[in-house]
């Protein structure tokens, strides 16, 4: 018997103002783009979006959450330790998702919110911002056999942009990947009967998405020393756009910046999201009697 089409929810982590800025640069919000990625691996799915950082947002009630087969949280320009009306509702929503026992995923901000909701702490990374490409992400022993990373080599690179990190691990977190910048690059969290899979990097980001993020960061790129000045930053952004448009023909750019197949190949880059759909969402749909 064929399974029922999946019903998925994407939680937009940004405020109205940030969504508008991102849309002006890339044409899509982070949640729009995340939905597109999910549909790549579940083309039959219905994907809804909610906006807990928007003023007056209506959030799903617990019964509404249970109607979903999977819920994913996007990245965000917010800092979770600032708390307040744009952040606290996201933490409470994450707690409700755990209690609803719905398969739960998050990139970057999503991992941080899920960690705080489970009792952990997020802080500014004392090693500074990790921006552009997260290098030499390394699977732990647990991570090397975890279905979240099925198909990954033990060491790989991925798109990233974050200043914050999980500083105090919540009870129930098992780290599956780390690198020299962040001790928690990926992991699973078991909390109140729910199970979260998440990553600190951005498998959903194409090089074009990454170029859009860097455009939005603007002066941060040279003020924090990533580039000598505005011209060099602009040149890198244009190179990312060119490499995105022609990943085979512009091997010179791939070589110059050390960007390998694990980023240039869409399926390799999006490994964790594909694995979440295939190895967590679809099996749980059957186990929950929702097929």
C-alpha positions as a printed Julia matrix, in Angstrom:
291×3 Matrix{Float64}:
  0.0    0.0     0.0
  1.36   3.42   -0.95
  2.13   5.79    1.9
  0.16   8.98    2.33
  1.99  12.09    1.06
  4.08  13.7     3.76
  2.89  16.81    5.55
  5.85  18.98    6.58
  6.23  22.26    8.46
  9.07  24.75    8.04
  9.61  27.19   10.93
 11.04  30.5     9.69
 13.6   31.73   12.22
 13.81  35.36   11.08
 11.84  38.51   11.77
  9.68  40.25    9.17
 12.41  42.82    8.52
 15.14  40.24    7.95
 12.88  38.16    5.72
 12.24  41.25    3.6
 15.98  41.96    3.31
 16.77  38.38    2.3
 13.94  38.31   -0.22
 15.22  41.5    -1.85
 18.68  39.95   -2.32
 17.83  36.34   -3.25
 14.15  36.46   -4.23
 13.2   34.0    -1.48
 13.08  33.84    2.3
 15.06  31.12    4.09
 11.82  29.22    4.67
 10.89  29.42    0.98
 14.26  27.95    0.04
 14.06  25.31    2.79
 10.69  24.21    1.51
 12.14  23.8    -1.97
 14.89  21.56   -0.6
 12.41  19.39    1.29
 10.31  19.0    -1.85
 13.42  17.76   -3.67
 13.4   14.69   -1.4
  9.65  14.46   -0.83
  8.1   15.82   -4.05
  4.67  14.55   -3.04
  4.71  16.49    0.23
  2.68  19.45    1.38
  4.97  22.03    3.0
  3.53  24.66    5.34
  5.45  27.57    6.85
  5.0   29.35   10.18
  6.6   32.6    11.36
  7.03  32.65   15.15
  9.31  35.74   15.06
  6.62  37.83   13.31
  4.52  40.14   15.48
  1.11  38.61   16.1
  2.03  35.29   14.52
 -0.44  32.44   14.99
  1.46  29.29   15.91
  0.22  25.71   15.62
 -1.33  24.35   18.8
 -0.08  20.96   20.1
 -2.78  19.06   18.24
 -1.83  20.93   15.08
  1.84  19.99   15.48
  0.96  16.32   15.77
 -0.65  16.47   12.34
  2.78  16.96   10.73
  5.15  14.18    9.71
  8.23  16.36   10.14
  9.16  19.88   11.27
 12.33  21.8    10.34
 13.69  25.11   11.64
 15.68  27.41    9.36
 18.69  29.55   10.13
 18.27  33.05   11.56
 20.07  36.36   12.04
 18.9   36.39   15.69
 20.97  35.45   18.74
 19.07  33.1    21.02
 20.61  34.48   24.24
 19.01  37.89   23.55
 15.58  36.32   24.22
 12.47  38.49   23.96
  9.29  38.38   21.84
 10.98  37.3    18.59
 12.92  34.44   20.23
 10.97  33.09   23.21
  8.04  31.87   21.05
 10.51  29.86   18.96
 11.92  28.17   22.05
  8.41  27.36   23.31
  7.47  26.03   19.88
 10.53  23.77   19.93
  9.51  22.43   23.34
  6.03  21.71   22.0
  7.53  19.87   19.0
  9.52  17.63   21.34
  6.37  16.86   23.33
  4.43  16.15   20.13
  7.13  13.58   19.23
  7.21  14.74   15.62
 10.5   14.19   13.7
 12.4   17.42   14.19
 15.32  18.94   12.24
 17.22  22.22   12.23
 20.14  24.0    10.58
 22.35  26.41   12.56
 19.74  28.5    14.43
 17.53  25.43   14.44
 20.16  23.43   16.32
 20.65  26.28   18.79
 16.93  26.73   19.5
 16.44  22.97   19.89
 19.38  22.85   22.32
 18.04  25.69   24.49
 14.54  24.16   24.44
 16.04  20.94   25.83
 17.89  22.75   28.64
 21.19  23.65   26.97
 22.9   27.0    26.53
 24.06  28.93   23.45
 26.88  31.51   23.57
 29.07  33.58   21.29
 31.89  31.44   19.99
 35.15  32.57   21.59
 36.94  31.48   18.39
 34.95  34.0    16.38
 32.6   33.77   13.43
 32.63  30.74   11.12
 31.71  32.13    7.73
 31.5   30.76    4.21
 32.79  27.2     4.4
 33.04  25.1     7.57
 36.25  23.15    7.05
 37.14  19.64    8.14
 33.88  18.78    9.87
 34.71  15.44   11.48
 32.26  12.71   12.42
 32.46  11.26   15.9
 32.42   7.5    16.4
 28.69   7.75   17.04
 28.21  10.05   14.09
 30.04   7.82   11.62
 27.31   5.18   12.01
 24.39   7.59   12.47
 21.81   7.69    9.7
 21.9   11.5     9.8
 25.28  11.33    8.07
 24.8    8.23    5.89
 26.91   8.73    2.77
 29.25  11.3     4.31
 33.0   10.69    4.55
 34.49  10.96    8.02
 35.8   14.46    7.2
 33.98  16.94    4.94
 33.25  20.64    4.32
 29.88  22.42    4.25
 28.44  25.93    3.79
 28.13  27.8     7.08
 27.54  31.16    8.7
 27.35  31.54   12.48
 28.83  33.49   15.36
 27.13  31.5    18.13
 27.56  27.9    19.23
 26.06  25.39   21.63
 28.05  26.18   24.75
 26.48  23.92   27.39
 25.13  20.72   25.96
 21.58  19.84   26.95
 20.91  16.5    28.58
 20.02  14.14   25.75
 22.43  15.63   23.19
 24.83  13.25   21.51
 27.35  14.99   19.27
 27.77  13.44   15.83
 30.25  15.92   14.27
 32.7   18.67   15.27
 35.56  20.73   13.86
 38.25  23.11   15.1
 35.77  26.0    15.33
 32.76  24.31   16.96
 32.6   21.34   19.28
 29.0   20.74   18.19
 28.73  20.78   14.4
 25.93  18.2    14.4
 24.05  15.95   16.78
 20.84  14.37   17.93
 18.82  15.47   20.97
 16.39  13.2    22.78
 14.02  15.21   24.96
 10.59  14.52   26.45
 10.04  11.61   24.09
 10.96  13.62   20.98
 13.99  13.26   18.73
 15.81  16.13   17.02
 18.49  15.81   14.35
 20.42  18.97   13.59
 23.54  20.59   12.18
 25.4   23.83   12.87
 26.23  24.23    9.17
 23.82  24.82    6.27
 23.36  21.81    3.95
 20.4   23.65    2.41
 22.59  26.55    1.16
 23.76  26.6    -2.45
 26.72  28.78   -3.36
 24.18  31.3    -4.65
 22.47  31.3    -1.24
 25.86  31.73    0.41
 26.65  34.68   -1.86
 23.35  36.28   -0.77
 24.25  35.83    2.9
 27.65  37.45    2.37
 26.02  40.38    0.56
 23.76  40.88    3.55
 26.71  40.81    5.99
 28.44  43.6     4.1
 31.0   45.46    6.3
 31.29  42.5     8.69
 33.35  40.77    5.99
 36.19  43.29    6.07
 35.75  44.7     9.57
 36.29  41.22   11.02
 39.21  40.53    8.71
 37.71  37.95    6.35
 38.74  40.2     3.44
 41.14  43.16    3.18
 38.36  45.41    1.95
 35.04  45.8     0.2
 36.43  45.13   -3.27
 37.92  41.77   -2.33
 34.68  40.75   -0.61
 32.67  41.71   -3.69
 35.06  39.72   -5.89
 34.59  36.6    -3.77
 30.81  36.96   -3.87
 30.91  37.22   -7.67
 33.15  34.16   -7.85
 30.63  32.2    -5.77
 27.89  33.23   -8.19
 29.99  32.17  -11.18
 30.88  28.81   -9.62
 27.23  28.18   -8.79
 26.27  28.87  -12.4
 28.98  26.61  -13.85
 30.42  24.2   -11.26
 32.07  22.03  -13.92
 33.44  24.69  -16.25
 34.75  26.96  -13.47
 37.0   24.36  -11.91
 39.57  27.16  -11.55
 37.36  28.85   -8.95
 36.66  25.57   -7.16
 40.41  24.95   -6.99
 41.21  28.51   -5.88
 38.83  28.38   -2.91
 39.14  24.69   -2.1
 35.46  23.98   -2.73
 34.98  20.28   -3.44
 32.26  17.95   -4.68
 30.68  17.69   -1.24
 29.53  21.29   -1.77
 29.27  21.55   -5.56
 27.14  18.4    -5.88
 23.64  19.24   -4.61
 22.83  15.73   -3.38
 26.12  15.46   -1.49
 25.73  18.9     0.06
 22.16  18.22    1.2
 23.01  14.79    2.65
 21.66  15.4     6.16
 18.31  16.78    4.98
 17.82  13.89    2.55
 18.72  11.42    5.31
 16.32  13.05    7.77
 13.44  12.64    5.3
 14.4    9.1     4.31
 15.59   7.65    7.62
 13.54   9.55   10.19
 10.45  11.19    8.72
  9.24   8.39    6.45
  9.83   5.54    8.97
  8.15   7.53   11.73
  5.16   8.19    9.48
  4.61   4.44    9.42
  5.35   3.91   13.12
  2.91   6.66   14.07
  0.21   4.94   12.02
  0.02   7.84    9.57
  0.72   5.97    6.34
